[in-house]
């Protein structure tokens, strides 16, 4: 949850991601409290999640970035990682997303060393895209969890 959904503020939203993760970790049973988290984010939440994840001392196992917003539209390019992420990540982008041209999404995926998935003509990959439960997205998340788990055991 964000205090103001209509005014994206990367540092503030990033801090809220951290608060949400710490709250979720606090609710875990003690036997699972040290296990790393997997972040699943959409739009500007992708930018906030990455901003928090690369700065935190918390363990991040993986990140799924769905239809990220274009950092240049919000003037936050310099606040985001400019190198390969230290954890597995997948970026899913549509060919006709009004918030990020697919070419830009491909460039960011390459910069971050993430798997890139072309979602076809799915708009902003939200409720307006009529994807329903979006089983394809759940399958991508399952694969990412598998990659994170395999990396955790090595």
C-alpha positions, 0 to 999 in steps of 0.5 A, a space after each residue: 500500500 502507498 499513501 498516495 498512488 497518484 504521485 509516484 515517489 521512488 524513495 518513499 515507495 521503496 521504503 514502503 516495500 521494505 516495510 511490507 517485507 519486514 512485516 511479512 517476515 515478522 509474521 513468518 514462523 521462526 523456522 522460516 523467518 531467515 529465508 529470503 523473499 521473492 518480490 513480485 511487482 507491477 508498473 512503478 512498483 517494479 522500480 520501487 522494489 528494485 530500488 529497495 532490493 539492491 540497497 537492503 541487507 534483507 535477503 532477496 531471493 528473486 524479483 518478478 517485474 511485470 510491466 515496469 514503468 519507464 524510469 525515464 518518464 519519472 526521472 528516476 533512471 539514476 536511482 536504479 541499478 545500472 548493473 546486473 542484479 545480485 539475484 535472479 529476476 524476470 521482466 515481463 513486458 508487452 509490445 503495446 504497453 503505454 508505460 514502457 516501450 518494449 524496446 526500453 524494457 528489453 534494454 533494462 532487462 539486459 542492463 539488469 541481467 534479467 530474463 526477458 519475456 515478451 507478453 505479446 499485445 497485452 497492454 499494461 498487463 493489468 485488469 484492462 488486459 483481460 488476462 483473468 487469473 493470468 496462468 502464464 504469469 503464475 507459470 513464470 513465477 513458478 519457474 523463477 521460484 525454482 531458479 531462486 531455490 536452485 541458487 539458494 542450495 548452491 
